[in-house]
Structure formats: C-alpha cells, structure tokens
Amino acid sequence: KAAAIALSGAGEVQAPAAGARGRSRTLWLLDAAAASELPRSLYPPATA
C-alpha cells in the first residue's frame, strides 16, 4: 500500500517515497501484490 499511496498524489509527509525524483526518470520496481494496489490512472495507455 505504501507505493500506491506515494504514487497517488500523497505529499512527502504522508508518504516519504512520494518525494522520490530522478534526474530523467524515476523507476519503481514492484512485485505483483504491490502493483495490484496502484490506481488505474497510473496504468500506461492501451495501444490498438
């Protein structure tokens, strides 16, 4: 749930991981259980 909270727009006080910022990108490595908690708005767009 920590990753879902951090990636859902929480502030750094609520979820310190929300402040993670890379120079060109930030890579989150999640297991299937953690990834299943992410909101659908963070999923990549479907390609046809």
C-alpha positions in Angstrom: 0.0 0.0 0.0 2.9 2.3 0.5 3.7 2.5 -3.2 0.1 3.1 -4.1 -0.2 5.9 -1.5 3.1 7.5 -2.7 2.1 7.3 -6.4 -1.5 8.5 -5.8 -0.5 12.1 -5.1 0.2 12.0 -1.4 2.6 14.5 0.0 6.1 13.7 1.3 4.8 14.0 4.9 2.2 11.3 4.4 4.5 9.1 2.3 8.2 9.9 2.1 8.5 7.9 -1.1 6.3 10.4 -2.8 9.3 12.7 -2.9 11.4 10.3 -5.0 12.5 12.1 -8.1 15.2 11.0 -10.6 17.0 13.3 -13.0 15.4 12.0 -16.1 13.0 9.3 -14.7 12.1 7.5 -11.6 11.9 3.7 -11.7 9.7 1.9 -9.3 10.2 -1.9 -9.0 7.1 -3.5 -7.6 6.0 -7.1 -7.0 2.6 -8.2 -8.3 0.9 -7.6 -5.0 2.1 -4.0 -4.7 1.4 -3.3 -8.4 -2.2 -4.6 -8.0 -2.8 -1.8 -5.4 -2.0 1.0 -7.9 -4.8 3.2 -9.2 -5.8 2.6 -12.8 -4.9 6.2 -13.7 -1.3 5.1 -13.4 -1.5 2.3 -16.0 0.0 3.0 -19.4 -2.5 3.8 -22.1 -3.7 0.8 -24.1 -2.4 0.5 -27.7 -4.5 -0.7 -30.5 
